[in-house]
Amino acid sequence: MIRHIVFFSARRKEDVEAVRSGLLELGNIPHSSLFEVTLNTKVDPLSDEVDVVVYAEFPDDAALAAYKAHPLYAQTTAKVKPLRELRYSADVVAGS
């Protein structure tokens, strides 16, 4: 299983909800077995620059590749990219 974790910050604080709601559209792509978009609770004062977190699980590399190749992925990226400042992504194999 592949865990796909992406951290986002909004350029402007008033855009946090637009980033979150835009990223929620990615949940309509059928290749993940679990998909979540959540706001960072910001309880860690050393990591308060992250506003939104995407967490998804994929059965394998092929499913993750199909997710990223889906037309909705490109549409969502085009919509959210102008609103975000930072984007950090990690894809890890569960249990590694």
C-alpha positions as CSV (number, residue, x, y, z in Angstrom):
1,M,0.0,0.0,0.0
2,I,1.2,3.5,-0.9
3,R,0.5,6.4,1.5
4,H,0.3,9.7,-0.3
5,I,0.6,12.7,2.0
6,V,0.7,16.3,0.8
7,F,1.0,19.4,2.9
8,F,-0.2,22.8,1.6
9,S,-0.1,26.4,2.8
10,A,-2.3,29.1,1.4
11,R,-0.8,32.3,0.0
12,R,-3.3,34.3,2.0
13,K,-5.1,33.2,5.1
14,E,-8.5,34.0,3.6
15,D,-7.7,31.4,0.9
16,V,-7.3,28.4,3.2
17,E,-10.9,27.3,2.8
18,A,-10.7,27.7,-1.0
19,V,-7.6,25.5,-1.0
20,R,-9.3,22.9,1.2
21,S,-12.5,22.8,-0.8
22,G,-10.6,22.7,-4.1
23,L,-8.5,19.7,-2.9
24,L,-11.7,17.9,-1.8
25,E,-12.5,17.4,-5.5
26,L,-9.6,15.0,-5.8
27,G,-11.7,12.6,-3.7
28,N,-13.8,12.1,-6.8
29,I,-10.9,10.3,-8.6
30,P,-11.7,6.6,-8.2
31,H,-8.2,5.1,-7.6
32,S,-7.6,5.6,-3.9
33,S,-8.9,3.2,-1.2
34,L,-8.9,6.1,1.4
35,F,-8.9,9.9,0.7
36,E,-9.0,12.7,3.2
37,V,-8.5,16.5,3.2
38,T,-8.2,18.1,6.6
39,L,-7.2,21.4,8.1
40,N,-4.0,21.4,10.1
41,T,-4.8,21.8,13.8
42,K,-1.6,23.7,14.3
43,V,-1.0,22.5,17.8
44,D,2.8,22.2,17.0
45,P,4.2,25.7,17.1
46,L,7.2,24.6,15.0
47,S,4.9,23.6,12.0
48,D,2.2,26.1,11.9
49,E,2.9,27.1,8.3
50,V,0.9,24.1,6.9
51,D,-2.8,24.8,6.5
52,V,-4.2,21.8,4.7
53,V,-3.2,18.1,4.5
54,V,-4.2,15.6,1.9
55,Y,-3.9,12.0,3.0
56,A,-4.7,9.1,0.6
57,E,-4.0,5.4,0.4
58,F,-3.5,3.5,-2.8
59,P,-3.2,-0.3,-3.3
60,D,0.0,0.1,-5.4
61,D,2.1,2.3,-7.6
62,A,-0.2,1.8,-10.6
63,A,-3.2,3.1,-8.7
64,L,-1.2,6.2,-7.6
65,A,0.0,6.8,-11.2
66,A,-3.6,6.5,-12.5
67,Y,-4.8,9.0,-9.9
68,K,-2.2,11.5,-10.9
69,A,-3.0,10.9,-14.6
70,H,-6.7,11.5,-14.2
71,P,-8.0,14.7,-15.9
72,L,-9.6,15.9,-12.6
73,Y,-6.1,15.9,-11.0
74,A,-4.8,18.4,-13.6
75,Q,-8.0,20.5,-13.3
76,T,-7.7,20.6,-9.5
77,T,-4.0,21.5,-9.7
78,A,-4.8,24.4,-12.0
79,K,-7.5,25.7,-9.7
80,V,-5.5,25.3,-6.4
81,K,-2.0,26.2,-7.5
82,P,-2.5,30.0,-7.7
83,L,-3.9,29.9,-4.1
84,R,-1.1,28.0,-2.5
85,E,2.3,29.0,-1.2
86,L,3.9,25.7,-0.1
87,R,3.4,22.2,-1.3
88,Y,5.3,19.2,0.2
89,S,4.5,15.7,-0.9
90,A,5.6,12.3,0.2
91,D,4.6,8.9,-1.1
92,V,5.6,6.1,1.2
93,V,5.2,2.3,1.2
94,A,3.2,1.3,4.3
95,G,5.3,-0.8,6.7
96,S,8.6,0.3,5.3
